[in-house]
Amino acid sequence: MLARRWHGGRSWIPAGIGFVLLSAVAGPVGGQTTATWTGGAGTQNYSDPNNWSIGLVPLNNGPNTYSVVIPGSVTVRFDVDSSPQSPGTVTDFSLAAVSTFIVNPGHAYVVLDDAQIAGVIQGDHGTFLAEAAGAAFTGNRGQAFALGAGYVSIAATTYSATGLAGNYTLFSADGAGTGLNLATLQSINAGWNYGSGVQVNTVTATAGASLDLSGVQTMVAPCEAQDRLDVLISNDATLNLNGLQSVSSACSGDTRFAVNAANCVLPALQTASNAQFDLASAATLDLPALITHAEGSWTVGNGAVLTSSALENLTGVNVDITPGGAAHAPQLTSFGGSVTLSPGRVFETGWLSDIDNARFWVIGGQVFDRVTATNYSSLGLTGNYTLFSADGAGTILDLSSLQSLYAGWNYGSGLQVNTVTATAGATLDLSGVQTVTAPCELNDRLDLVVSTNATLNLSGLQNVATACYGSTRFAINTAGYSLPALQTATNARFEVAPGASLNLPALVVQSGGTWTVGTGGVLTANTIESLTGATVDISAGGAVHAPQLTEFGGSATLISPDRVFETGLLTNIDNARLVVGGGQVYDRVVAPDYSSLGLTGGYTLFSASGAGTVFDLSSLQSINAGWNYGSGTQVNTINATAGAALDLSGVRTITAPCENNDRLDIVVDSGATIDLSALQVVQSACLGHTKFVVGGGASMLFGDLTVSGLMDVALTDITSVLDVAGNLLLDSGTFNVTAGAQVTVGKNFTFRYTTEANMDAQSGIVQLVGQAPQFLEVGGSDVGIPPGTGLNFGIGQLVVGADNVATVVQLMETIDNGNRNGSTPEALYLYGLGGPDGLRILGGSTLRLNALHCYAKLQGQWVLLNDLFPQGEVEIPFDNGFIRRDAGTQIVGDLNCDGTLNFDDINAFVLALSDPDTYAAVFPDCYRLLADCNGDHAVNFDDINAFVALLSGG
């Protein structure tokens, strides 16, 4: 065994051997012959001359001395009659790698000078001695075994097993009276790198044998973390490592001391790295000189005792003490390992002033208060580790000396979590901690878990931070929990379980992270002013109270009647994502502008859903989605659905993204309404588009609407309505009105398109319902009765006026849409709706053709409206109104007939009203009814206001 106080000095030598060696060395010296093993006899017998290159058995005999050479991959048995008192001797001996030299029972073999051992030496009840200065383990595959009262002694000074990368026994002594003497060895190097599976080299003494490694000062374990060098110490054998001073690793592998004996000592060991001290039940191990142990483990069985009275530093070591076991390290002040503490486990330490990377798990009513460290770091624990845990009634883990808790590591792969927790009536005291820092990677976390009936005291916490992007998660599973001193938080996740509550009375600013509140849970932050880049997730029945909150930039939440989200008036919502539903009326936003420059991708910015829902964002004057993502198609979306109302009535400017393929989509459907009545400018940061989509019985409201080149408008459903209270100008971009969808225009409808596909209203409805005369641009190619249904800037159905609104709509052809044919102007085609006529005139309204051709499908037949007029008639009734075929320049208000409506028409207009005869004399080629500006089919003073409106562009 590992000496019950190991003794120094040389191991025993069987009686008589010393005398024989002296005699052999002092004998006459003659010529030396090299004998090489050939195995010519086909046996393993040393005694067969035919196995040797010289035809003789090579043993020194008087003047004849021999140098024996055994090549690789053979087994040789020394079977020559001999004994320890009368051994067979040779002067030099060489054993190649992968060869085995066995001394048979009762025999003895002595090498007097150089012994180059690269293979296996085995004394099987026999004796092998190579004790001269020339003895050595050459190469890196040597092994030595003694068994059955055999004795092997090799005076090598160094040993390497780097060629034995696997499950090999390096040295073994087995059996009562057996001895393996390697006392001259100063180092054992097992620092190989195998690279697959668990591989173990073993050194062992068993069953009453003695293995003397008393000269070994250093031992080196393998490279791979899973590989080991095992030193097995049995109760009924002696394994002498009295001189061992240092245990280390070639990389990350371990040296394991498996102690199954009492009173074992490693008296000289001062430093250990990657060492496992594994004590079986009732075993004892004393490490009186050990000062530093880094990486590895202490495993102490029931009734076992490990004592390290000088130890100061224990880092990266897992201390596993079985109930009934004890570990004594009274000078220990730096502890970076892990340990489970309970009343049945003894772990004696000094005052711990450094606990970086330590893990303390205290259970079963144990009180542990030996920590005086002021700071804690888990930078070496990049993964799923429980840092501190207190469990069970009466359990106390006192870490109140700590002022900071730093988990700012960077792992770089997958989800990794450090955890701090108190459960089942225990107390974990972190009351001195002022700052907590989360990991670096976005997906990694530090979790602080507060359970029912337990205490996790963080009463001094002031700041929650992150090393880069990771988060700190507070899992609150109890009522009445508070972080009374917390003022600032970055990437903090506050998760309040159903029925639990969390109070943050001092919190002023939080950036990043989440607020998650379960059903019946309450989170209160009465002083917070800024919550940015966070997600607020409130379950039905949950509540968040933040009455001073005014800055919500970059944050997101769902607001509904069954969720309480109390805030102040929000003055900043840049990059926020707000969803309102369930009939909620939400009007807490007073911000003047909105930017989504930080949301470069597929995000829904604002959403309103559900009958009765009103989302009031009327304070906004601009929406800027002018970000530049640079990859794929990315879309920001604003939508209203299912009967909700989204009020954007104050928005004047909308800016789309930069990339050509990116968009801002504004979508309304399912009976909802979006109000954009103040919108004036739709632009792009570069080339991106804004798309307005109306579908499903919904409506979108505009004032004046100019469809620019970076804008698309689409009505997608038969019940969709685009309501333009002012002028509708299709400048560029696209304008598509699907079958039966309706565009309502309060003033003029003009377009500058020259590509028919950009304006597809051929199956839709356009209704003009202004209070003053309106203009409608004509842009189709006049091909007479159309031969087919190809796009030609036509309209499915034109509705002039409404049942209770009389208006005048005047066709005009002021823009060349690419369809003029010489002197033939462009025309208007009204295609019908597959049944309903292409033209409706309601409420006494008038359609003025102005001598332009208008083709309409009426009762299934194409009709040129101009042909409906009897000879000499300029106005005829139609539907519930009139059609007028005006003469002159055909421009209402152009009373001087110069082709332009401007201030030069004022005097002519006055004359037309006051003196019709003089007007006819002064302007013989003009048409006085062009002064009927209000469309009541009469020229009188009631037309003055309408005329003024025409002059001013109304």
Secondary structure, DSSP 8 states (H G I E B T S, - for coil): ---BT---S-----TTHHHHHHHHHHS----EEEEEB--TTSS-BTT-GGGBTTSS----BTTBEEEEEE-SS-EEEE-SS-BTTB-EEESEEEE-TT-EEEE-TT-EEEE-S-EEE-SEEEEESSEEEE-STTEEE-TT--EEEEETT-EEEE--SEEE-TT--SSEEEEEEESTT-EEE-TT--EEE------SS--EEEEEEETT-EEE-TT--EEEE-SSTT-EEEEEEETTSEEE-TT--EEEESSS-EEEEEEESSSEE-TT--EEEEEEEEE-TT-EEE-TT--EEEEEEEEE-TT-EEE-TT--EEEEEEEEE-TT-EEEETT--EEEEEEEE-TT-EEEE--BSB-TT-EEEEETT-EE--B--SEEE-TT--SSEEEEEEESTT-EEE-TT--EEE------SS--EEEEEEETT-EEE-TT--EEEE-SSTT-EEEEEE-TT-EEE-TT--EEEESSS-EEEEEE-STTEE-TT--EEEEEEEEE-TT-EEE-TT--EEEEEEEEE-TT-EEE-TT--EEES-EEEE-TT-EEEETT--B-TT-EEEE-TTSEEEE--BSB-TT-EEEEETT-EE--B--SEEE-TT--SSEEEEEEESTT-EEE-TT--EEE------SS--EEEEEEETT-EEE-TT--EEEE-SSTT-EEEEEE-TT-EEEETT--EEEESSS-EEEEEE-TT-EEEESSEEE-TTEEEEE-STT-EEEESS-EEE-SSEEEE-TT-EEEESS-EEE---SGGGEEEEEEEEEE--SS-EEEE--B---SS-SS---SS-EEEEEESBTTB--EEEEE--S--S--BTTB--BEEE---SSS-SEEE-TT-EEE-TT--EEEEETTEEEEGGGGS-TT-SEEEETTEEEE---TT--TT-TT-SS--SGGGHHHHHHHHH-HHHHHHH-TTS-GGGG-TTSSSS-SGGGHHHHHHHHTT-
